[in-house]
Amino acid sequence: MVTMCVSRDSLALLLTEEELGDVRSAVRLSLESAGLEPWHDLEAELYGRGDGALLLARPRTPLLSRPRFRRRRWLC
């Protein structure tokens, strides 16, 4: 595993074929090695190469709850 870029908002890793089995562990290890807190949930994109893959990851944004509005009836 080669860490290309790591921050609290994103992560880029070069992984070998053997490391592709456990992506979450690779992300967690890379964040902890940089002194950052691991993400509870993540989104990732994996781009294959001949001898491995490029992994781009970021923390998953929380779902926003929709504000509840009362419907009004307009009388014309």
C-alpha positions as CSV (number, residue, x, y, z in Angstrom):
1,M,0.0,0.0,0.0
2,V,1.3,3.4,-1.0
3,T,-0.4,6.5,0.5
4,M,-0.5,9.2,-2.1
5,C,-2.6,11.7,-0.2
6,V,-4.3,11.7,3.1
7,S,-6.3,14.4,4.9
8,R,-9.4,14.5,7.1
9,D,-11.6,15.0,4.0
10,S,-10.1,12.6,1.4
11,L,-7.6,9.8,0.9
12,A,-5.8,8.3,-2.2
13,L,-4.1,5.0,-2.0
14,L,-2.3,2.7,-4.4
15,L,-3.2,-0.9,-3.5
16,T,-1.7,-4.2,-4.7
17,E,-4.0,-7.1,-5.7
18,E,-3.5,-8.7,-2.3
19,E,-4.6,-5.6,-0.4
20,L,-7.9,-5.2,-2.4
21,G,-9.7,-7.7,-0.2
22,D,-10.0,-5.4,2.8
23,V,-10.3,-1.8,1.7
24,R,-11.8,-0.5,5.0
25,S,-8.7,-1.7,6.9
26,A,-6.4,-0.1,4.5
27,V,-8.2,3.2,4.8
28,R,-8.3,3.0,8.6
29,L,-4.6,2.1,8.8
30,S,-3.7,5.0,6.5
31,L,-5.7,7.5,8.5
32,E,-4.4,6.3,11.8
33,S,-0.8,6.5,10.5
34,A,-1.3,10.1,9.6
35,G,-2.6,10.9,13.1
36,L,-6.2,11.3,12.0
37,E,-9.3,9.7,13.4
38,P,-10.8,6.9,11.3
39,W,-14.1,7.6,9.5
40,H,-17.2,5.8,10.8
41,D,-18.6,5.4,7.2
42,L,-17.0,6.1,3.9
43,E,-17.5,6.4,0.2
44,A,-14.9,4.9,-2.1
45,E,-14.0,4.7,-5.8
46,L,-11.7,2.0,-7.1
47,Y,-9.8,2.3,-10.4
48,G,-8.1,-0.8,-11.6
49,R,-4.6,-1.0,-13.1
50,G,-2.8,-4.1,-14.3
51,D,-1.0,-4.8,-11.0
52,G,-3.3,-3.2,-8.5
53,A,-5.7,-0.3,-8.1
54,L,-6.1,3.4,-7.1
55,L,-8.5,3.9,-4.3
56,L,-10.1,7.3,-3.7
57,A,-12.0,7.5,-0.4
58,R,-13.8,10.2,1.6
59,P,-16.1,10.2,4.6
60,R,-19.8,9.6,3.8
61,T,-21.8,12.7,4.4
62,P,-24.7,12.3,6.8
63,L,-28.2,12.3,5.4
64,L,-29.9,15.5,6.0
65,S,-33.4,15.4,7.3
66,R,-35.9,17.3,5.4
67,P,-37.6,20.1,7.2
68,R,-41.3,19.5,7.6
69,F,-43.5,22.2,6.2
70,R,-47.2,22.5,6.7
71,R,-49.0,22.7,3.4
72,R,-51.2,25.7,3.0
73,R,-54.3,25.8,1.0
74,W,-54.6,29.1,-0.9
75,L,-58.2,30.1,-1.4
76,C,-58.7,32.3,-4.5
